[in-house]
Amino acid sequence: MTSVDQIVQVNGKKENIKSGISIREFLQKKGINPNTVACELNMKIIRRNFLGDTILSEGDELEIIQMIGGG
C-alpha cells in the first residue's frame, strides 16, 4: 500500500500527513509526549489509551491541549 499525503487541521492549522498515521505517531513525530497532552478529534475527546489505535483521516480536525503544571 502506498503512503499518500492527506490534509488534516491541527489546532486550527492545516498540515500534510501520511495516510494511516495514528494520533500517537503524529504526536511522536512532532516531539510531543502523548502522556502530557489531551487530544480532541472532530470534537470528541480521545482517551490516551486509544491514541495508538485512532488513525487520522483526510479532513480530520485535531486539537492538542498541552498540560501545564504550576503552583
Secondary structure, 3 states (H helix, E strand, C coil): CCCCEEEEEECCEEEEEECCCEHHHHHHHCCCCHHHEEEEECCEEECHHHCCCCECCCCCEEEEEECCCCC
